[in-house]
Amino acid sequence: MTSLLRPALSLFVLLSVLTGLAYPLAVTGVSQLLFAHTANGSILAVNGKPVGSALIGQNFTDPRHFWGRPSATGPQPYNGAASSGSNQGPLNPALIDAVKARMAALRAADPGNDQPVPIDLVTASGSGLDPDISLAAARYQAVRVAKARSLPAETVQALIELHAERPWLGIFGEPRVNVLRLNLALDGHEVQPLD
């Protein structure tokens, strides 16, 4: 019996050390060496103080700021510990009611805006944490933000274009803008990555 258990236990200990210690330490070391900012959560800082992650949305509700995608996390929006989609299909009455309420809130915040509401302003992403909005969603909000800040609409539009992220290699992904970065730029903050 001992002759059978010894190799099994030896293999178990060896694999535990390799997969439980050596591999995670190697991956962590390489990521810290090559991609430290991303590996540490892509934290953005203003004057050396962290203000948020470029990877997780924030709940902006002030008309002077751009608003992100709705969050499906509960009980608080953009809760990284509760990341998930709403799991509501297109025929679900709860989703239809939520979209109608979000559209009404957008219309109430900007009553003169008769443009079609971009879908990403009224539906949550798969994770419920999306930090980005489409360029259409940013442009939709530009006039409201410009009025609330007493700025020319062209200035706000130029800021959107300045912070637009294009598809990777020109083909992967959609053009988008990070809401936190855009709002910090609107507030005149110099944003640095927190390392």
Secondary structure, 3 states (H helix, E strand, C coil): CHHHHHHHHHHHHHHHHHHHHHHHHHHHHHHHHHCHHHHCCCEEEECCEEEEECCCCCCCCCCCCCCCCCCCCCCCCCCHHHCCCCCCCCCCHHHHHHHHHHHHHHHHHCCCCCCCCCHHHCCCCCCCCCCEEEHHHHHHHHHHHHHHHCCCHHHHHHHHHHHEECCECCCECCCEEEHHHHHHHHCCCCEEECC
